[in-house]
């Protein structure tokens, strides 16, 4: 199968992520798009991260019943922080029957040359790039790229976490099932201080 890998913290997954994944799945020759949950992104602070198993569960809940979308915990088994080149090597070893491509925004693509062993990545894996405003694609880094005009929503996981801390509604920003899980489990709420302190 031809698999597109959509890497991210998904902290939490929101409708913007889902729209991009669905658009790529529907408008390319990919058989499936896998959400690859990063336990720890080398470029992000880990202190604000919800536990990776909770984030994985939220994605699975959000895409339940979608044949072309999957959630992957592959990076949970690998050393932290997660480097894409290592994940790709592991997946190739575990699934020699699949071909893997990478899905990323034009903002992330601009930093591709900062990735660990990016030359190995572009040599062996095609890239599907969705445009983000203000991040023009001016070079290809030697990669086989397909540029997509995916519908974009200006939603960020950071803003969703802020709204939760401020006790404001996140309805319409995340699927209802994700909203319910977050509320039921108290995710992203500030920890209550011990009364004896």
C-alpha positions, 0 to 999 in steps of 0.5 A, spaced: 500 500 500 501 507 498 501 510 505 502 517 507 505 519 514 502 525 517 507 527 523 505 531 529 504 532 536 496 532 535 496 536 542 490 535 541 488 533 534 483 538 531 478 539 525 484 542 522 488 536 522 482 532 520 481 536 514 488 536 511 488 528 512 482 527 509 483 532 503 490 528 502 487 521 502 481 524 497 486 527 492 492 523 491 494 516 490 495 514 497 491 508 500 491 511 507 494 516 511 497 515 518 497 520 523 503 518 527 503 521 534 510 524 536 511 522 544 516 528 543 518 532 538 525 535 538 523 542 536 517 542 541 517 543 549 514 536 552 512 539 558 505 541 555 504 535 552 498 530 554 500 523 555 502 520 548 497 514 549 491 519 551 493 523 544 493 517 540 486 515 543 483 522 541 485 521 534 482 514 534 476 516 537 476 522 531 477 517 525 473 512 528 470 508 521 474 512 516 477 506 512 483 511 509 485 514 516 489 511 521 492 512 528 499 510 529 503 509 535 510 507 532 514 512 535 512 510 542 517 504 541 523 508 538 528 512 542 526 519 544 526 525 541 523 522 535 526 523 528 523 522 522 529 518 519 529 513 524 521 512 524 521 511 516 527 506 517 523 502 522 517 502 518 520 500 512 523 494 516 516 492 519 512 493 513 516 492 507 510 491 503 508 498 504 511 505 500 511 511 505 510 518 503 511 524 508 505 529 509 507 536 511 505 543 511 510 548 507 512 551 513 515 545 516 518 544 509 522 550 509 525 547 515 527 540 512 534 541 511 534 542 519 532 535 520 536 529 522 539 526 515 534 529 511 538 527 505 536 520 506 529 522 507 528 526 500 532 520 497 527 515 499 520 518 500 516 522 496 513 529 500 506 531 499 506 539 501 500 543 503 501 550 502 500 555 508 499 562 507 506 566 508 510 560 507 512 559 499 515 553 496 521 556 493 526 550 493 525 543 493 531 540 497 532 535 492 525 532 494 520 529 490 514 534 492 507 534 490 504 541 492 497 541 494 492 546 496 488 543 502 483 547 505 486 550 511 483 553 518 487 557 522 486 553 528 492 551 533 492 546 538 496 551 543 489 556 542 485 550 544 489 548 550 488 556 552 481 556 551 480 549 556 484 553 561 480 559 561 474 554 561 471 557 554 468 552 549 472 548 544 466 546 540 467 546 533 474 546 533 475 539 535 470 533 533 464 532 539 467 525 541 474 529 542 471 534 546 467 529 550 473 525 552 477 532 554 472 534 558 470 527 561 478 526 563 479 533 565 485 534 560 489 540 559 486 543 565 491 546 570 493 542 576 489 543 582 494 545 588 494 541 594 490 545 599 496 544 605 501 548 601 
